[in-house]
Amino acid sequence: MSGETTAATMASPEVETLRFPVRGMTCSSCVNRITRSLKKVDGVSRIRVDLGSETATVTRVRGCASDADLAAAVAAAGYEADLSAAAFVSTDTTGGFLSRLLGRR
């Protein structure tokens, strides 16, 4: 079987999404700085930084971008990430926005 490609090896890498608090943000420039810094981390595919809730939501390849990598990127931008308070977010993407809003699948 060596040399053969199986469905398991062809599958895209597993991703996970987590949300964590970020301290020190005061304006949209802060959001932009944090976003740019997190984009530089290998394995990060999606970033949403929310000034109102003072959080960052990051989708990453499992095992590629560590919590320490994310915290270091936020620190490099001049802010403090609290990865000890991180929470995993469901990545269920079945149905569109309206379907999810109306509770349909």
OpenMM code with the backbone's topology and positions (N, CA, C; nanometers):
from openmm import Vec3, app, unit

residues = "MET SER GLY GLU THR THR ALA ALA THR MET ALA SER PRO GLU VAL GLU THR LEU ARG PHE PRO VAL ARG GLY MET THR CYS SER SER CYS VAL ASN ARG ILE THR ARG SER LEU LYS LYS VAL ASP GLY VAL SER ARG ILE ARG VAL ASP LEU GLY SER GLU THR ALA THR VAL THR ARG VAL ARG GLY CYS ALA SER ASP ALA ASP LEU ALA ALA ALA VAL ALA ALA ALA GLY TYR GLU ALA ASP LEU SER ALA ALA ALA PHE VAL SER THR ASP THR THR GLY GLY PHE LEU SER ARG LEU LEU GLY ARG ARG".split()
positions = [
    Vec3(0.0797, -0.1188, 0.0000),
    Vec3(0.0000, 0.0000, 0.0000),
    Vec3(0.0844, 0.1257, 0.0000),
    Vec3(0.2145, 0.1145, 0.0119),
    Vec3(0.2958, 0.2353, 0.0125),
    Vec3(0.2855, 0.3032, -0.1231),
    Vec3(0.2837, 0.4365, -0.1199),
    Vec3(0.2725, 0.5125, -0.2421),
    Vec3(0.1288, 0.5436, -0.2808),
    Vec3(0.0323, 0.4767, -0.2193),
    Vec3(-0.1075, 0.5034, -0.2505),
    Vec3(-0.1590, 0.6164, -0.1639),
    Vec3(-0.2487, 0.6951, -0.2204),
    Vec3(-0.3103, 0.8033, -0.1464),
    Vec3(-0.4494, 0.7595, -0.1038),
    Vec3(-0.4745, 0.7652, 0.0248),
    Vec3(-0.6055, 0.7265, 0.0761),
    Vec3(-0.6899, 0.8501, 0.0998),
    Vec3(-0.8166, 0.8317, 0.1231),
    Vec3(-0.9066, 0.9437, 0.1514),
    Vec3(-0.8621, 1.0175, 0.2766),
    Vec3(-0.8074, 0.9447, 0.3727),
    Vec3(-0.7634, 1.0075, 0.4974),
    Vec3(-0.6466, 1.1023, 0.4726),
    Vec3(-0.5546, 1.0648, 0.3827),
    Vec3(-0.4402, 1.1518, 0.3579),
    Vec3(-0.4766, 1.2672, 0.2667),
    Vec3(-0.5835, 1.2535, 0.1904),
    Vec3(-0.6267, 1.3604, 0.1009),
    Vec3(-0.7165, 1.4608, 0.1712),
    Vec3(-0.7713, 1.4236, 0.2844),
    Vec3(-0.8636, 1.5113, 0.3560),
    Vec3(-0.7922, 1.6383, 0.3994),
    Vec3(-0.8663, 1.7452, 0.4017),
    Vec3(-0.8070, 1.8710, 0.4459),
    Vec3(-0.7780, 1.8625, 0.5958),
    Vec3(-0.6806, 1.9411, 0.6421),
    Vec3(-0.6460, 1.9336, 0.7841),
    Vec3(-0.7640, 1.9782, 0.8721),
    Vec3(-0.7685, 1.9214, 0.9908),
    Vec3(-0.8739, 1.9587, 1.0841),
    Vec3(-0.8493, 2.1000, 1.1356),
    Vec3(-0.9557, 2.1759, 1.1437),
    Vec3(-0.9446, 2.3118, 1.1961),
    Vec3(-1.0291, 2.3234, 1.3216),
    Vec3(-0.9942, 2.4203, 1.4024),
    Vec3(-1.0696, 2.4492, 1.5232),
    Vec3(-1.0784, 2.6005, 1.5368),
    Vec3(-1.1852, 2.6439, 1.5978),
    Vec3(-1.2058, 2.7867, 1.6186),
    Vec3(-1.2140, 2.8126, 1.7678),
    Vec3(-1.1377, 2.9119, 1.8128),
    Vec3(-1.1445, 2.9473, 1.9540),
    Vec3(-1.1550, 3.0980, 1.9699),
    Vec3(-1.2200, 3.1353, 2.0781),
    Vec3(-1.2395, 3.2768, 2.1123),
    Vec3(-1.1705, 3.3022, 2.2450),
    Vec3(-1.0983, 3.4141, 2.2518),
    Vec3(-1.0273, 3.4466, 2.3755),
    Vec3(-1.0278, 3.5975, 2.3983),
    Vec3(-1.0223, 3.6391, 2.5242),
    Vec3(-1.0201, 3.7814, 2.5577),
    Vec3(-0.8881, 3.8461, 2.5165),
    Vec3(-0.8984, 3.9721, 2.4744),
    Vec3(-0.7810, 4.0527, 2.4431),
    Vec3(-0.7950, 4.1838, 2.5197),
    Vec3(-0.6948, 4.2142, 2.6016),
    Vec3(-0.6994, 4.3360, 2.6819),
    Vec3(-0.6177, 4.4470, 2.6174),
    Vec3(-0.6671, 4.5698, 2.6336),
    Vec3(-0.5931, 4.6863, 2.5882),
    Vec3(-0.6465, 4.7520, 2.4629),
    Vec3(-0.7485, 4.6949, 2.3997),
    Vec3(-0.8046, 4.7552, 2.2783),
    Vec3(-0.8906, 4.8763, 2.3142),
    Vec3(-0.8749, 4.9844, 2.2357),
    Vec3(-0.9559, 5.1036, 2.2596),
    Vec3(-1.0217, 5.1580, 2.1335),
    Vec3(-0.9784, 5.1122, 2.0145),
    Vec3(-1.0328, 5.1691, 1.8908),
    Vec3(-1.0168, 5.0707, 1.7748),
    Vec3(-1.0653, 5.1110, 1.6588),
    Vec3(-1.0583, 5.0230, 1.5417),
    Vec3(-0.9144, 5.0028, 1.4943),
    Vec3(-0.8264, 5.0969, 1.5217),
    Vec3(-0.6847, 5.0767, 1.4860),
    Vec3(-0.6257, 4.9615, 1.5654),
    Vec3(-0.6679, 4.9478, 1.6895),
    Vec3(-0.6238, 4.8351, 1.7724),
    Vec3(-0.6677, 4.7038, 1.7074),
    Vec3(-0.7923, 4.6987, 1.6641),
    Vec3(-0.8468, 4.5795, 1.5995),
    Vec3(-0.7638, 4.5457, 1.4762),
    Vec3(-0.7317, 4.6466, 1.3965),
    Vec3(-0.6533, 4.6231, 1.2743),
    Vec3(-0.5125, 4.5733, 1.3055),
    Vec3(-0.4486, 4.6291, 1.4069),
    Vec3(-0.3134, 4.5853, 1.4435),
    Vec3(-0.3137, 4.4395, 1.4886),
    Vec3(-0.4094, 4.4030, 1.5711),
    Vec3(-0.4179, 4.2648, 1.6203),
    Vec3(-0.4468, 4.1695, 1.5048),
    Vec3(-0.5390, 4.2081, 1.4175),
    Vec3(-0.5735, 4.1243, 1.3022),
    Vec3(-0.4518, 4.1015, 1.2137),
    Vec3(-0.3793, 4.2081, 1.1809),
    Vec3(-0.2595, 4.1944, 1.0967),
    Vec3(-0.1551, 4.1041, 1.1623),
    Vec3(-0.1383, 4.1172, 1.2919),
    Vec3(-0.0395, 4.0361, 1.3627),
    Vec3(-0.0791, 3.8883, 1.3638),
    Vec3(-0.2069, 3.8594, 1.3875),
    Vec3(-0.2535, 3.7203, 1.3898),
    Vec3(-0.2474, 3.6566, 1.2508),
    Vec3(-0.2638, 3.7359, 1.1447),
    Vec3(-0.2566, 3.6825, 1.0082),
    Vec3(-0.1192, 3.6257, 0.9771),
    Vec3(-0.0179, 3.6709, 1.0468),
    Vec3(0.1191, 3.6261, 1.0230),
    Vec3(0.1482, 3.4889, 1.0836),
    Vec3(0.0599, 3.4395, 1.1683),
    Vec3(0.0814, 3.3105, 1.2349),
    Vec3(0.0466, 3.1974, 1.1386),
    Vec3(0.1435, 3.1087, 1.1140),
    Vec3(0.1186, 2.9931, 1.0276),
    Vec3(0.0072, 2.9076, 1.0855),
    Vec3(-0.0847, 2.8666, 0.9989),
    Vec3(-0.1940, 2.7803, 1.0409),
    Vec3(-0.3216, 2.8541, 1.0741),
    Vec3(-0.3176, 2.9875, 1.0807),
    Vec3(-0.4379, 3.0663, 1.1082),
    Vec3(-0.5071, 3.0960, 0.9758),
    Vec3(-0.6356, 3.0624, 0.9670),
    Vec3(-0.7073, 3.0825, 0.8415),
    Vec3(-0.8163, 3.1887, 0.8489),
    Vec3(-0.8655, 3.2166, 0.9666),
    Vec3(-0.9720, 3.3163, 0.9794),
    Vec3(-0.9566, 3.3874, 1.1133),
    Vec3(-0.9787, 3.5199, 1.1095),
    Vec3(-0.9630, 3.6011, 1.2304),
    Vec3(-1.0788, 3.6995, 1.2378),
    Vec3(-1.1334, 3.7131, 1.3569),
    Vec3(-1.2333, 3.8162, 1.3827),
    Vec3(-1.2005, 3.8764, 1.5190),
    Vec3(-1.1675, 4.0042, 1.5184),
    Vec3(-1.1372, 4.0744, 1.6426),
    Vec3(-1.2538, 4.1683, 1.6688),
    Vec3(-1.3125, 4.1584, 1.7874),
    Vec3(-1.4315, 4.2360, 1.8221),
    Vec3(-1.3983, 4.3338, 1.9340),
    Vec3(-1.4011, 4.4613, 1.9013),
    Vec3(-1.3704, 4.5660, 1.9988),
    Vec3(-1.4744, 4.5691, 2.1103),
    Vec3(-1.6013, 4.5561, 2.0750),
    Vec3(-1.7092, 4.5642, 2.1736),
    Vec3(-1.7003, 4.4599, 2.2826),
    Vec3(-1.6702, 4.3376, 2.2438),
    Vec3(-1.6614, 4.2294, 2.3435),
    Vec3(-1.5176, 4.2048, 2.3883),
    Vec3(-1.4243, 4.2788, 2.3301),
    Vec3(-1.2813, 4.2652, 2.3612),
    Vec3(-1.2352, 4.1206, 2.3486),
    Vec3(-1.2675, 4.0605, 2.2329),
    Vec3(-1.2286, 3.9225, 2.2067),
    Vec3(-1.1690, 3.9093, 2.0673),
    Vec3(-1.0966, 3.8016, 2.0495),
    Vec3(-1.0497, 3.7608, 1.9175),
    Vec3(-1.1002, 3.6191, 1.8943),
    Vec3(-1.1509, 3.5938, 1.7750),
    Vec3(-1.1947, 3.4611, 1.7368),
    Vec3(-1.1059, 3.4168, 1.6220),
    Vec3(-1.0394, 3.3042, 1.6395),
    Vec3(-0.9388, 3.2584, 1.5435),
    Vec3(-0.9697, 3.1155, 1.5021),
    Vec3(-0.9675, 3.0917, 1.3706),
    Vec3(-0.9768, 2.9558, 1.3184),
    Vec3(-0.8365, 2.9155, 1.2767),
    Vec3(-0.7935, 2.8007, 1.3268),
    Vec3(-0.6561, 2.7558, 1.3017),
    Vec3(-0.6543, 2.6078, 1.2690),
    Vec3(-0.5463, 2.5665, 1.2050),
    Vec3(-0.5235, 2.4249, 1.1798),
    Vec3(-0.4819, 2.3630, 1.3123),
    Vec3(-0.5526, 2.2587, 1.3514),
    Vec3(-0.5248, 2.1925, 1.4792),
    Vec3(-0.3808, 2.1423, 1.4817),
    Vec3(-0.3089, 2.1811, 1.5850),
    Vec3(-0.1715, 2.1371, 1.6018),
    Vec3(-0.0683, 2.2216, 1.5293),
    Vec3(-0.1114, 2.3210, 1.4550),
    Vec3(-0.0162, 2.4029, 1.3788),
    Vec3(0.0121, 2.5356, 1.4491),
    Vec3(-0.0906, 2.6101, 1.4797),
    Vec3(-0.0761, 2.7388, 1.5479),
    Vec3(-0.1120, 2.7174, 1.6954),
    Vec3(-0.0118, 2.7224, 1.7804),
    Vec3(-0.0352, 2.6949, 1.9224),
    Vec3(-0.0934, 2.8166, 1.9934),
    Vec3(-0.1433, 2.7928, 2.1145),
    Vec3(-0.1915, 2.9029, 2.1970),
    Vec3(-0.0789, 3.0038, 2.2205),
    Vec3(0.0417, 2.9529, 2.2433),
    Vec3(0.1567, 3.0407, 2.2665),
    Vec3(0.1853, 3.1269, 2.1439),
    Vec3(0.1694, 3.0696, 2.0234),
    Vec3(0.1889, 3.1466, 1.9000),
    Vec3(0.0880, 3.2603, 1.8906),
    Vec3(-0.0371, 3.2302, 1.9245),
    Vec3(-0.1424, 3.3327, 1.9176),
    Vec3(-0.1168, 3.4421, 2.0208),
    Vec3(-0.0826, 3.4027, 2.1425),
    Vec3(-0.0548, 3.5001, 2.2482),
    Vec3(0.0643, 3.5879, 2.2106),
    Vec3(0.1674, 3.5281, 2.1520),
    Vec3(0.2857, 3.6040, 2.1109),
    Vec3(0.2516, 3.7036, 2.0006),
    Vec3(0.1654, 3.6647, 1.9081),
    Vec3(0.1257, 3.7551, 1.7995),
    Vec3(0.0484, 3.8746, 1.8541),
    Vec3(-0.0417, 3.8492, 1.9485),
    Vec3(-0.1183, 3.9584, 2.0094),
    Vec3(-0.0243, 4.0490, 2.0894),
    Vec3(0.0692, 3.9897, 2.1612),
    Vec3(0.1667, 4.0678, 2.2396),
    Vec3(0.2554, 4.1522, 2.1472),
    Vec3(0.2920, 4.0972, 2.0322),
    Vec3(0.3744, 4.1710, 1.9365),
    Vec3(0.3014, 4.2941, 1.8838),
    Vec3(0.1682, 4.2877, 1.8827),
    Vec3(0.0877, 4.4023, 1.8389),
    Vec3(0.0699, 4.5035, 1.9520),
    Vec3(0.1090, 4.4658, 2.0745),
    Vec3(0.1014, 4.5568, 2.1879),
    Vec3(-0.0171, 4.5359, 2.2802),
    Vec3(-0.0761, 4.4160, 2.2774),
    Vec3(-0.1952, 4.3876, 2.3573),
    Vec3(-0.1736, 4.2581, 2.4333),
    Vec3(-0.2685, 4.2231, 2.5187),
    Vec3(-0.2554, 4.1028, 2.6009),
    Vec3(-0.3701, 4.0063, 2.5722),
    Vec3(-0.3334, 3.8856, 2.5280),
    Vec3(-0.4313, 3.7799, 2.5029),
    Vec3(-0.4371, 3.6886, 2.6236),
    Vec3(-0.5584, 3.6539, 2.6661),
    Vec3(-0.5758, 3.5625, 2.7790),
    Vec3(-0.6209, 3.4274, 2.7254),
    Vec3(-0.5243, 3.3464, 2.6811),
    Vec3(-0.5571, 3.2156, 2.6248),
    Vec3(-0.6022, 3.1161, 2.7306),
    Vec3(-0.5789, 3.1462, 2.8583),
    Vec3(-0.6281, 3.0563, 2.9631),
    Vec3(-0.7806, 3.0630, 2.9723),
    Vec3(-0.8395, 3.1696, 2.9195),
    Vec3(-0.9854, 3.1846, 2.9197),
    Vec3(-1.0455, 3.1549, 2.7824),
    Vec3(-0.9670, 3.0926, 2.6940),
    Vec3(-1.0151, 3.0618, 2.5591),
    Vec3(-1.1267, 2.9587, 2.5633),
    Vec3(-1.2206, 2.9743, 2.4711),
    Vec3(-1.3313, 2.8799, 2.4582),
    Vec3(-1.3419, 2.8377, 2.3121),
    Vec3(-1.3616, 2.7081, 2.2899),
    Vec3(-1.3784, 2.6595, 2.1542),
    Vec3(-1.5173, 2.6965, 2.1052),
    Vec3(-1.5240, 2.7338, 1.9782),
    Vec3(-1.6480, 2.7777, 1.9160),
    Vec3(-1.6879, 2.6736, 1.8128),
    Vec3(-1.8151, 2.6446, 1.8054),
    Vec3(-1.8642, 2.5488, 1.7074),
    Vec3(-1.8361, 2.6010, 1.5667),
    Vec3(-1.7891, 2.5113, 1.4814),
    Vec3(-1.7620, 2.5486, 1.3425),
    Vec3(-1.8638, 2.4863, 1.2491),
    Vec3(-1.9820, 2.4558, 1.2999),
    Vec3(-2.0882, 2.3973, 1.2185),
    Vec3(-2.1316, 2.4995, 1.1142),
    Vec3(-2.1096, 2.4680, 0.9885),
    Vec3(-2.1412, 2.5611, 0.8812),
    Vec3(-2.2549, 2.5107, 0.7937),
    Vec3(-2.3335, 2.4160, 0.8428),
    Vec3(-2.4437, 2.3665, 0.7635),
    Vec3(-2.5522, 2.4727, 0.7562),
    Vec3(-2.5990, 2.4944, 0.6374),
    Vec3(-2.7026, 2.5965, 0.6163),
    Vec3(-2.6426, 2.7352, 0.6120),
    Vec3(-2.7139, 2.8264, 0.5543),
    Vec3(-2.6698, 2.9644, 0.5465),
    Vec3(-2.7077, 3.0421, 0.6705),
    Vec3(-2.6754, 3.1680, 0.6668),
    Vec3(-2.7027, 3.2548, 0.7808),
    Vec3(-2.8513, 3.2578, 0.8139),
    Vec3(-2.9350, 3.2752, 0.7135),
    Vec3(-3.0786, 3.2837, 0.7378),
    Vec3(-3.1322, 3.1536, 0.7957),
    Vec3(-3.0833, 3.0407, 0.7448),
    Vec3(-3.1271, 2.9110, 0.7988),
    Vec3(-3.0885, 2.8958, 0.9447),
    Vec3(-2.9660, 2.9366, 0.9780),
    Vec3(-2.9233, 2.9273, 1.1177),
    Vec3(-3.0047, 3.0217, 1.2057),
    Vec3(-3.0332, 3.1406, 1.1533),
    Vec3(-3.1108, 3.2390, 1.2280),
    Vec3(-3.2513, 3.1874, 1.2572),
    Vec3(-3.3094, 3.1200, 1.1608),
    Vec3(-3.4458, 3.0695, 1.1764),
    Vec3(-3.4501, 2.9304, 1.2394),
    Vec3(-3.3337, 2.8742, 1.2698),
    Vec3(-3.3272, 2.7442, 1.3352),
    Vec3(-3.3487, 2.6285, 1.2418),
    Vec3(-3.3345, 2.6499, 1.1118),
    Vec3(-3.3500, 2.5422, 1.0134),
    Vec3(-3.2147, 2.4860, 0.9782),
    Vec3(-3.2105, 2.3592, 0.9435),
    Vec3(-3.0837, 2.2950, 0.9017),
    Vec3(-3.0983, 2.2382, 0.7679),
] * unit.nanometer
topology = app.Topology()
chain = topology.addChain("A")
for resn in residues:
    res = topology.addResidue(resn, chain)
    for name in ("N", "CA", "C"):
        topology.addAtom(name, app.Element.getBySymbol(name[0]), res)
